[in-house]
């Protein structure tokens, strides 16, 4: 019983980390996208 409890805690931690990683990569992608858009606008002007 104890083992199962630990196991679910570990799984929760793993899911939480994966969720954070996904969020960070989305933010990074958005940042890159914004920079690219700004650069393109700068070239056109």
N, C-alpha and C positions, 0 to 999 in steps of 0.2 A: 504494500500500500504506500509505504514511504517513497519507494522508487517511482511509482506513478506520479506522485505529487511533484517530485523533483523534475521528472521528465516534462510535465506540463509547464512548469515554470521555465524550463530551458526553452521549450517550444515558443512560449510567449515572448521570451527575450529575443529569440531568433526572428520571430515575426516582426517585433518592434524594430529591430535593427534593419531588417529588410525594408520596412516601411520608411524609416529614416533615410536609408540609402536611396530609395526611389524618389523621395521628396528632394533630396540634395541634388540628384542628377537632373531632375526636372528643373530646379532652380538654375543649375549651371547651364542647362540647355537654353533656358529663357534668356539668361545673361548673354550667352554667345550670340543668340539670335538678335537681341537688341543691338549689340555691338556691330554685327554684320549689317543690319539695317541702317544704323547711323553712318557707317563707313560708306555704304552705297549712296546715301543721301549726300554725303560730303563730296563724293566723286562727281555727282551730277551737278552740283552747284559751281 
